[in-house]
């Protein structure tokens, strides 16, 4: 059974920072592409950032320059460093792992940006 467990969410003031982590129980973590997605109430789930097995990254326009995705293959962990947070970043953030026709999701972690 594959488990993706997110952590690091919480309440932060506008302009603040948070670092999300996603611990994966994947047997060969390094071959998986990984990503962070978010879903605000009443909205669809959108891509925030992705990172391939070769460490190539892609970001949503709304977070470019503020968020950084990274991975530690030895620790089987995915990260999302979020700086200069805005109220519109408020959402549940989900970790995703994909390889070939396999895809997995974590349970999500809430990020709330409010003063």
PAFI-705231 format. One record per residue: y, x, z of N, C-alpha, C in turn. Coordinates in steps of 0.02 Angstrom, whole numbers, plus 50000, padded with zeros to 5 digits. Example, Ala and Ser with C-alpha at 12.3 -4.5 7.8 and 13.67 -1.06 7.14 Angstrom:
BEGIN
497165066050390497755061550390498355066050390;498885064250354499475068450357500025064550394;
This chain:
BEGIN
499405004250000500005000050000500625004450000;501065002949954501685006749949502215003549993;502545007650033503085005250074503715009250060;504265005550052504935008650048505335005850106;505575010150149505915007850209506625010650209;507105006150202507805008150202508075008350274;508575012550284508915012950348509625015650336;510045015050387510715017850383511265012750370;511085006550359511595001450349511954999850414;512484995850407512864993950467513544991350448;513964990850500514654988550492515124994650491;515544994950442516015000550435516684997850412;517215001250432517884999150411518025001450340;518474998050306518665000350238518905007550240;518685011350191518835018450188518325022750223;517875019750259517365023450296516785025550253;516285028650285515705031250250515065029050285;514535028650246513865027450270513385031350227;512815033050257512285036350218511645032250227;511415029650172510785025850172510205030550157;509635029050187509025032750174508475027850155;508005030250115507425026250096506815030850101;506405029550150505785033350159505235029950120;504875033850080504365031050035503675033550054;503195028950050502495030850064502115032349999;502485033749946502175035249881501785041749885;501185041749856500765047649861501055053549822;501345052249764501665057549725502385055449713;502795056249763503495053849761503875056749703;503745063049687504165066649639504135063749568;503605060149551503555057649483503925051049473;504145048049527504465041549523505215042149510;505455037849466506175036749465506355032349524;506945033449551507155029749610507845026849599;508005021649637508655018749629508875014649689;509515013649692509815009049742510125003149705;509994997349731510264991149704510584987349762;511024982649746511324978749799511404971449777;511404967149827511474960049814511934957049866;512494954449843512954950849887512774943449889;512974939949940512794932749945513024928849884;512564925149856512714920949799512754924649733;512594931049733512634935049672511964938049654;511904940449593511284943549572511234950649599;510634953349597510524960149619510734964949563;511164969649579511444974149530511254981449545;511204985349493511084992549501511694995949531;511585000249579512125004249607512075011449581;511485014349587511375021249564510635022449555;510465026649506509765028549495509715036049487;509115038549501508985045649493508275046349466;508195050149412507545050949382507135056249419;506515056949397506095062249426506385069149412;506775069649359507105075949343507805076649372;507975072149418508605072249455509205070449412;509085067149356509655064649316509905058249349;510555057649358510845052049395511255047449350;511305041249372511705036249337512025031749389;512655029849379513005025849428513335019749395;513385014449434513795008849413514525011049413;514905008449366515615010449361515985009249426;515805004049462516165002149522516085007149579;515585011549575515465016249630515545023549609;515675024749545515745031649522516305035149559;516155041249581516655045149617516665043749692;516315038549713516305036749785515595037449815;515095035849775514395036049799514025041749765;513545044549803513125049849777512395048449794;511975048149743511265047249754510925054049752;510425054849795510045061049796509345059649822;508915064549813508225063749835507955070249863;507515069649912507175075449940506425074249930;506145077449880505445076149863504965078549919;505145083649955504705086050009504665080850065;505225077650079505255072550132505095065550105;505005064950039504875058450007505415053450027;506025055550022506585051450044507135051349992;507425045449983507985044249938508595043049981;509175045449958509795044549995510335041449952;510815038349986511415036049953512005037350000;512405042249983513005043750021513565039449993;513855035350037514375030650016515025032350052;515525034250014516175035950041516705031050015;517275031050048517835026750028517605019550018;517235017050066516945010350059517485005050057;517334999850017517784994250008517444987850030;517834982750047517514976350065517044973650012;517204974949949516764972549895516104976349890;516024981549930515374984949933514894981449982;515134976350016514714972650063514144969250026;513534970650048512934967950016512324970350054;511754967550035511114970450055510924975650004;510774981650026510594987149982509834988149982;509564988449922508844989049913508664995649879;508124998449902507845004449871507305002349820;507285005749765506805004249712506455010549688;505805009949675505435015549646505075012949584;505085016949530504775014749468504425020549434;503855018949403503485023849363503025020149316;503105021249253502705017649202502795010149213;502255006449224502314999249235502314997449309;502395002249352502405001049424503125000749450;503244995849493503904995449523503844992749594;504244995549639504204993649709504904992849738;504954988349787505584987049820505514987649895;506044989849927506074989649999506324982950022;506374982250089506574975750117507324974950121;507694980350110508424979950109508744981750176;509364984150171509754985550231510464982950219;510744979750269511394976550262511954981550271;512424981450225513034985350230513624980450231;514024980850282514604976450288515224980750297;515704979850252516334983550255516884978650273;517144979450333517654974750358518044978050413;518674975950420519104978850473519064974650536;
